Amino acid sequence: MAQVPQTFFDALAVRAWCGLALDALGRAREEIDAINVYPVADGDTGTNLYLTVESAATAVEAVFAGYAAEGPEGPTLADAARAMAHGALIGARGNSGTILAQLLRGMAQVLAGDEAAHADGQGLRRALRTAADSARRAVAHPVEGTVLTVASAAADAAGGAEGDCGEVARAAYDGARTALAATPDQLAVLRRAGVVDAGGRGLVAVLAALVETFTGEKPGGPAPGAYRNTAGTHARVCPGTPTRVEHEEPAGCADGGGVTEATVAGPAYEVIYLLEAEDAAVERLRQRLDGLGDSLVVVGGDGLWNVHVHVDDAGAAVEAGVEAGRPHRIRIAHFGAGDAHGPRAGGPPVERAARAVVAVVPGEGLAVLYTGAGATTVLARPGEPPASGELVEAVRRAHAHEVVLLPNDAELRHTAAAAADQARAEGLRVALIPTRSAVQGIAALAVHEPERRFDEDVVAMTSAAGATRYAEIAVAERQSWTMAGICQAGDVLGLIDGDVAVIGDDVTATATAVLDRMLSAGGEMVTLVLGDETPHTLATHLETHVREGYLAVDTVLYQGGRQGALLLIGVE
């Protein structure tokens, strides 16, 4: 169905823009992924931008649905703009997605600022300017030739435009397109790879959707004209919105004009999390993270921030967030050897690893532990279990021919099985080990040996997980019937192998009783994983109890973070 053009920037225009931008990025996603070479060539910029806009669009639709349920009156421009910005913030993925979230937030600050029913061309010009400036401030060390340059050029071009929102949007799009074509002249890694900036290419698609929102037409026309790169090689830009640079002369290119292989050394991990913190604490966090790694982008405000950084020490990056406030929705991705900093788009395909482990973990501390052991992790937040799509995405991100999947939760058995089936349909060899607790996953990961035959490795990991009894200490939220009797809200529950075995009123006494029951059947190793709200004295008490009462049993202690349970216990 043809898009009905919007005369002004109102709530309906915000909704239409989000939908059109999502469609545009969906069509361009694979193309953008393929030219992703900066800051790391992990081939996911298009996907990250799509997921970021998808979150923004979902938030806007939720606002419209809420108003529809209450009556005929629809949301205001301020309502829709704030929802768009908030959705993008909480759903931002990757470096480019985080920057895009700040661009949308900057626009929303202007569009929602005066609570007007709509904004005109002048308002759109101010919104684009604020967006570009705020995004540049959010990046610790801005680099020219990136999406920041494209955003600034769009704002500059819009600032010189006259007329309504359609005219301003078209000027911004044309300015962005021209700037995108010039990015290889500004960033050597783009010039060597023969591509334009992937993040900038994504922003051009988003601005094209903005033009369509106000004019009802997809912008077209030839790409900006030829340019000369800094190596003295004349290049022309392909027709349409440019992505790949075609060299007419061989200078600086392999095989007389092909794409060269560019190599950039960099940190091993990408760390992203949402952070609830005050402005002063975030400023200290910026300084701390800037010293730990690179590609630092901190966006947001009003107590909620999205933090993105590339580091070698993922644990230190998360700990810095804990010191600043409350981090959650933590995502840690490991840049495999040759994956993040190896051959680029157009060069030889990145070789998959032989084998990888993908694990669902219930807390930030365990995410760091598992990642440090080489696993790709998916964080299961309390009350928010991951969907099968998230698990499939993690399996793809692991970039291996063979994958061992550890759901670490009995409730995720069917979800993990669906994800494994989907990954197998894509040609991957996936083994699902039915771990029911993160402590079973720790035991499985401890015996994992990628050099072994796949079947042998899976058998060893399954055996180690199966030999580990698991328990957790939690607080009852409501009155209910259990295998150990009726519990009341606030009671301390000790669950062994998934069933309530002990009901008490004291955390330490209940945990001790549970541990004694588990060790009565024997054991050589006790694993304790403490949550953020666990009493500080509990670990010391339990370690002493095991040392004095069970002489042949060793104890290992981990910090799990916000994992839902007060304590996880494993006995193997």
C-alpha positions in Angstrom: 0.0 0.0 0.0 1.4 3.4 -0.9 2.6 5.6 1.9 0.4 8.6 2.6 2.7 11.6 2.8 2.8 13.6 6.1 2.6 17.4 5.9 4.1 18.0 9.3 6.1 16.1 11.8 3.5 14.8 14.1 2.9 11.5 15.9 1.6 9.8 12.8 4.8 10.9 11.0 7.0 9.4 13.7 5.1 6.1 13.4 5.3 6.1 9.6 9.0 7.0 9.6 9.8 4.1 12.0 8.0 1.6 9.9 9.5 2.8 6.6 13.0 3.0 8.2 12.6 -0.6 9.4 11.6 -1.7 6.0 14.5 0.1 4.4 17.0 -1.4 6.8 15.5 -4.8 6.3 16.1 -4.6 2.6 19.6 -3.2 3.0 20.7 -5.2 6.0 22.8 -7.9 4.2 24.4 -5.3 2.0 25.4 -3.2 5.0 26.7 -6.2 6.9 28.8 -7.1 3.9 30.6 -3.7 3.8 31.1 -3.5 7.6 34.9 -2.8 8.1 35.1 -0.2 10.8 35.6 -0.1 13.7 35.7 -3.9 13.5 34.8 -6.1 10.6 32.3 -8.3 12.4 29.7 -8.1 9.6 26.8 -7.1 11.8 26.3 -3.3 11.3 23.2 -3.7 9.2 21.7 -6.2 11.6 22.4 -4.0 14.6 20.8 -1.0 12.9 17.8 -3.0 12.0 17.3 -4.4 15.6 17.8 -0.9 17.0 15.1 0.6 14.8 12.9 -2.4 15.3 13.0 -1.7 19.1 12.1 2.0 18.4 9.2 1.0 16.1 7.9 -1.5 18.6 7.9 1.2 21.3 6.0 3.6 19.1 3.4 1.0 18.2 2.9 0.3 21.9 2.1 3.9 22.5 -0.5 4.0 19.7 -2.0 0.7 21.0 -2.3 2.2 24.5 -4.2 5.2 23.3 -6.4 3.1 21.1 -7.4 1.0 24.1 -8.4 4.2 26.0 -10.3 6.1 23.4 -10.3 7.9 20.1 -7.6 10.4 21.0 -4.2 9.4 19.7 -0.7 10.1 21.1 0.9 13.5 20.8 4.1 14.2 19.0 5.9 14.3 22.3 4.6 10.9 23.3 5.6 9.3 20.0 9.0 10.9 19.8 9.9 10.0 23.4 8.8 6.4 22.8 10.9 6.2 19.6 14.0 7.5 21.5 13.4 5.2 24.5 12.8 2.1 22.3 16.0 2.8 20.4 18.0 3.3 23.6 17.0 0.1 25.3 17.3 -1.9 22.0 20.5 -0.4 20.6 22.9 -3.0 19.3 26.5 -2.5 18.4 28.5 0.7 17.8 26.4 2.1 14.9 23.1 1.1 16.6 24.1 2.9 19.8 25.0 6.0 17.8 21.7 5.8 15.9 19.9 5.7 19.2 21.5 8.9 20.3 20.6 10.5 16.9 17.0 9.6 17.5 17.2 10.8 21.1 18.6 14.2 19.9 15.7 14.6 17.5 13.2 13.6 20.1 14.6 16.3 22.5 13.6 18.9 19.9 10.3 17.3 18.7 9.0 16.8 22.2 10.6 19.9 23.7 7.7 22.4 23.4 4.8 19.8 23.5 3.5 21.2 20.2 1.1 19.1 18.2 3.5 19.0 15.3 6.8 20.4 14.0 7.4 22.2 10.7 10.4 22.4 8.4 12.2 24.7 10.9 11.6 22.2 13.7 13.0 19.4 11.6 16.1 21.4 10.8 16.7 22.0 14.5 16.0 18.3 15.3 18.6 17.1 12.8 21.2 19.6 14.1 20.6 18.6 17.7 20.8 14.9 16.7 24.1 15.2 14.9 25.7 17.3 17.7 24.5 15.0 20.6 25.7 11.9 18.8 29.2 13.4 18.3 29.3 14.3 22.0 28.4 10.7 22.9 31.4 9.2 21.2 34.6 9.4 23.3 36.9 9.9 20.3 34.9 10.9 17.1 36.4 9.8 13.9 35.7 11.4 10.5 34.5 9.2 7.7 32.0 7.5 9.9 28.3 7.8 10.5 29.1 10.9 12.6 30.4 12.7 9.5 27.3 11.6 7.5 25.0 12.8 10.3 26.7 16.2 10.5 26.6 16.6 6.7 22.9 15.9 6.8 22.3 18.5 9.5 24.4 21.0 7.6 22.5 20.5 4.4 19.1 20.6 6.2 20.2 23.9 7.8 20.4 25.6 4.5 17.1 24.3 3.1 13.9 26.3 3.0 10.4 25.0 2.9 8.4 22.3 4.6 9.5 19.0 6.2 9.7 17.3 2.8 12.1 19.8 1.4 14.3 19.7 4.6 14.3 15.9 4.7 15.3 15.7 1.0 18.2 18.2 1.6 19.4 16.1 4.6 19.3 12.9 2.5 21.2 14.5 -0.4 23.8 15.9 2.0 24.2 12.6 3.7 24.6 10.7 0.4 27.3 13.1 -0.7 29.1 12.7 2.6 28.8 8.9 2.4 30.5 8.8 -1.0 33.4 10.8 0.4 34.0 8.6 3.5 36.8 6.5 1.8 38.8 9.7 1.4 38.6 10.3 5.1 39.2 6.8 6.6 42.1 4.7 5.2 40.5 1.4 6.2 37.5 2.2 4.0 39.7 3.2 1.1 41.8 0.0 1.4 38.7 -2.2 1.5 37.0 -0.3 -1.3 33.8 0.4 0.6 31.9 3.3 2.1 31.2 3.5 5.9 28.5 0.9 6.8 27.0 3.0 9.6 26.7 5.9 7.3 25.1 3.8 4.6 22.5 2.7 7.2 21.8 6.4 8.1 21.3 7.2 4.5 18.6 4.5 4.4 16.9 5.9 7.5 17.0 9.4 6.0 15.5 8.0 2.7 12.7 6.7 4.8 12.2 10.2 6.3 11.9 11.6 2.8 9.3 9.0 1.9 7.4 9.8 5.1 6.9 13.5 4.0 6.7 13.1 0.2 5.3 9.7 -0.3 8.1 8.9 -2.8 11.3 6.9 -2.4 14.2 9.2 -3.2 16.3 8.2 -6.2 18.6 9.6 -8.8 22.3 8.9 -9.4 24.9 8.8 -6.7 27.1 11.8 -6.1 29.9 12.3 -8.7 33.4 11.0 -8.9 36.0 11.9 -6.4 39.8 11.3 -6.0 41.0 9.4 -3.0 44.1 10.3 -1.0 46.2 7.5 -2.7 45.8 9.3 -6.0 43.5 6.6 -7.4 40.6 7.9 -9.3 37.3 6.2 -8.2 33.7 6.4 -9.3 30.8 5.5 -7.1 28.3 2.9 -8.3 24.9 4.1 -9.4 22.3 4.4 -6.7 23.2 4.9 -3.1 26.9 4.1 -2.9 28.3 1.1 -1.0 31.3 -0.2 -2.8 34.0 1.9 -4.5 35.2 0.7 -7.9 38.8 1.6 -8.6 39.6 2.4 -12.2 43.4 2.2 -11.6 45.2 -0.5 -9.6 47.1 1.9 -7.3 46.5 0.8 -3.7 44.3 -2.2 -4.7 45.1 -5.9 -4.9 44.8 -7.5 -8.3 44.3 -4.3 -10.2 41.3 -2.9 -8.5 39.9 -5.6 -6.2 39.2 -5.1 -2.6 42.3 -5.4 -0.4 42.5 -7.2 2.9 42.7 -4.7 5.7 43.8 -5.7 9.2 43.2 -3.7 12.3 44.3 -4.8 15.7 41.9 -4.2 18.6 40.3 -5.4 21.8 38.8 -8.9 22.1 35.4 -8.2 23.5 32.4 -6.0 22.7 30.5 -5.1 25.9 27.1 -3.4 25.9 24.7 -2.8 28.8 21.9 -0.5 29.9 22.8 1.5 33.0 20.7 3.2 35.6 23.0 5.9 37.0 23.3 9.6 37.8 25.0 12.0 35.4 28.1 12.5 37.6 28.6 8.8 37.9 28.3 8.3 34.1 31.0 11.0 33.6 33.4 9.0 35.8 32.4 5.8 34.0 33.3 7.4 30.6 36.8 8.2 31.9 37.2 4.7 33.4 36.1 2.9 30.2 38.1 5.2 28.0 41.2 3.8 29.7 40.1 0.2 29.3 39.4 0.1 25.6 38.1 1.9 22.5 35.0 2.5 20.4 33.4 4.0 23.6 29.9 5.3 23.1 27.7 6.3 26.0 24.2 7.5 25.1 21.0 8.4 26.9 20.2 10.6 29.9 17.5 11.1 32.6 19.0 8.3 34.6 19.1 5.6 31.8 22.1 5.1 29.6 23.3 2.7 27.0 27.0 1.9 27.2 29.0 0.4 24.4 32.8 -0.3 24.5 35.4 -2.7 23.0 37.8 -4.0 25.7 40.2 -6.9 26.4 38.9 -7.2 30.0 35.1 -7.6 29.8 34.8 -8.1 33.5 36.4 -4.8 34.3 34.0 -3.0 31.9 31.0 -4.6 33.7 32.5 -3.8 37.1 32.9 -0.2 36.1 29.2 -0.1 35.4 28.4 -1.7 38.8 30.4 1.1 40.4 28.5 3.7 38.5 25.0 2.4 39.0 22.9 -0.6 38.1 23.9 -2.3 34.8 21.4 -4.7 33.2 20.7 -6.3 29.8 24.4 -7.0 29.6 25.7 -8.4 26.3 29.3 -9.5 25.9 30.5 -10.7 22.4 33.9 -12.2 21.8 35.6 -11.1 18.6 37.0 -14.4 17.4 40.5 -14.6 16.0 40.3 -13.2 12.4 36.6 -12.4 12.8 36.6 -8.9 14.2 39.9 -7.7 12.8 40.6 -10.0 9.9 39.6 -10.1 6.2 36.9 -7.7 5.2 33.9 -7.6 3.0 34.9 -8.4 -0.6 38.0 -10.3 0.6 38.2 -14.0 1.5 35.4 -15.1 3.8 36.2 -15.3 7.5 36.9 -18.9 8.4 34.5 -20.3 11.0 35.9 -21.7 14.2 35.8 -25.5 14.5 33.6 -25.5 17.7 32.0 -23.1 20.1 29.9 -23.1 23.2 26.7 -21.0 23.5 25.3 -20.7 27.0 22.4 -18.9 28.7 23.4 -17.3 32.0 21.2 -15.8 34.7 23.5 -13.0 35.9 26.1 -10.5 34.8 28.9 -12.1 36.9 28.3 -15.5 35.3 28.3 -13.9 31.8 31.8 -12.6 32.5 32.9 -16.0 33.8 31.5 -17.9 30.9 32.8 -15.4 28.3 36.2 -15.6 29.9 36.1 -19.4 29.4 35.4 -18.8 25.7 31.7 -19.2 25.5 29.2 -17.0 23.7 26.6 -15.9 26.3 22.9 -14.9 26.3 21.8 -13.1 29.4 18.5 -14.4 30.9 17.2 -11.5 33.0 14.8 -12.4 35.9 11.4 -12.7 34.4 12.7 -12.2 30.9 13.8 -15.6 29.4 15.4 -15.4 26.0 13.4 -16.3 22.9 14.5 -18.9 20.5 15.5 -16.1 18.1 18.0 -14.7 20.6 19.6 -18.2 20.9 19.8 -18.6 17.2 21.4 -15.2 16.9 24.0 -16.2 19.5 24.7 -19.5 17.7 25.3 -17.5 14.5 27.5 -15.0 16.4 29.6 -17.8 17.7 30.6 -18.4 14.1 31.6 -22.0 14.3 30.9 -25.2 12.4 30.0 -27.1 15.6 28.1 -25.6 18.5 27.3 -26.9 22.0 24.2 -25.2 23.4 23.8 -25.0 27.2 20.3 -23.6 28.2 21.1 -23.8 31.9 17.4 -23.8 32.8 14.8 -26.6 32.6 12.2 -24.1 31.5 14.3 -23.2 28.4 14.4 -26.8 27.1 11.8 -26.4 24.3 13.1 -22.9 23.4 16.7 -24.2 23.1 15.5 -27.2 21.1 13.7 -24.9 18.6 16.9 -22.7 18.3 19.0 -25.8 17.7 16.7 -27.1 15.0 16.8 -23.7 13.3 20.6 -23.6 13.4 20.8 -27.1 12.0 18.5 -26.1 9.2 21.2 -23.4 8.4 23.8 -26.1 8.0 25.4 -26.0 11.5 26.1 -29.0 13.7 24.5 -28.3 17.0 24.3 -30.4 20.2 21.9 -29.4 22.9 23.1 -30.5 26.4 20.0 -30.3 28.7 21.7 -28.3 31.6 19.1 -27.2 34.1 21.2 -24.8 36.1 24.2 -22.5 35.5 26.3 -24.6 37.9 25.7 -27.6 35.6 26.9 -25.4 32.7 30.0 -24.5 34.6 30.8 -28.2 35.1 30.2 -28.9 31.5 32.4 -26.0 30.3 35.2 -27.2 32.7 35.6 -30.4 30.7 35.1 -28.9 27.2 37.9 -29.7 24.9 37.5 -28.3 21.3 40.4 -30.6 20.1 38.3 -33.8 20.8 35.9 -35.3 18.4 32.6 -33.5 18.6 30.7 -36.6 19.8 33.3 -37.3 22.5 33.3 -33.7 23.7 29.5 -33.6 23.9 29.4 -36.9 25.9 32.1 -35.6 28.3 30.2 -32.3 28.8 26.9 -34.1 29.2 28.4 -36.5 31.8 29.9 -33.7 33.8 26.6 -31.7 33.8 24.6 -34.8 34.8 27.0 -35.6 37.7 26.4 -32.2 39.2 23.4 -31.8 41.5 22.1 -28.3 41.7 20.2 -26.1 44.2 19.2 -22.5 44.7 18.2 -20.3 47.6 15.4 -17.9 46.9 12.7 -15.9 48.7 9.1 -16.8 48.2 7.0 -14.0 46.5 3.6 -15.4 47.5 1.9 -18.1 49.5 2.0 -21.4 47.7 2.0 -25.2 48.1 5.4 -26.9 47.7 6.9 -30.4 48.0 8.1 -29.3 51.5 4.8 -27.9 52.6 3.0 -24.5 52.4 5.3 -21.5 52.2 4.4 -17.9 52.9 5.5 -14.7 51.1 9.0 -13.8 52.4 10.0 -17.4 53.4 13.4 -18.6 52.4 13.2 -21.5 50.0 15.9 -24.1 49.4 15.3 -25.9 46.0 17.2 -29.0 45.2 17.2 -30.3 41.6 14.2 -27.9 40.9 12.0 -28.9 43.9 11.5 -27.1 47.2 13.3 -29.2 49.8 13.6 -26.7 52.7 11.5 -23.8 53.9 13.0 -21.5 56.4 13.1 -18.0 57.7 16.9 -17.4 57.7 19.1 -17.4 54.6 22.2 -18.8 56.2 20.4 -21.6 58.1 18.4 -22.6 55.0 21.5 -22.6 52.8 23.4 -24.7 55.3 20.5 -27.3 55.5 20.4 -27.5 51.7 24.1 -28.0 51.4 24.1 -30.7 54.1 21.4 -32.6 52.3 23.3 -32.5 49.0 26.6 -33.6 50.5 25.0 -36.4 52.4 25.0 -38.3 49.1 28.7 -37.5 48.6 30.6 -35.1 46.5 34.1 -33.7 45.8 33.5 -30.1 44.8 31.0 -27.5 45.9 30.3 -24.5 43.6 28.7 -21.4 45.2 27.4 -18.6 43.0 26.3 -15.5 45.0 23.7 -13.0 43.8 23.9 -9.2 44.4 21.5 -9.4 47.3 23.2 -12.3 49.1 24.3 -11.5 52.7 28.0 -10.9 52.7 28.6 -13.3 55.5 26.9 -16.3 53.8 29.9 -17.3 51.6 32.3 -17.3 54.5 30.0 -19.3 56.7 29.4 -22.0 54.0 33.0 -22.2 53.1 33.9 -22.7 56.7 31.1 -25.2 57.2 32.3 -27.4 54.2 36.0 -27.1 55.3 35.2 -28.2 58.9 32.5 -30.8 58.2 33.6 -32.3 54.8 37.4 -32.7 54.8 37.7 -34.1 51.3 35.4 -31.5 49.6 36.8 -28.4 47.9 34.8 -25.2 47.5 34.9 -22.6 44.6 33.1 -19.3 44.8 31.8 -17.0 42.1 29.9 -13.7 42.0 26.8 -14.0 39.8 25.4 -10.5 39.9 21.7 -9.9 39.5 20.8 -13.6 38.9 17.3 -13.8 40.5 18.3 -16.4 43.2 20.2 -15.4 46.3 22.5 -18.4 45.9 23.2 -21.1 43.4 24.8 -24.3 44.7 26.4 -27.1 42.7 27.8 -30.4 44.1 29.8 -32.7 41.9 
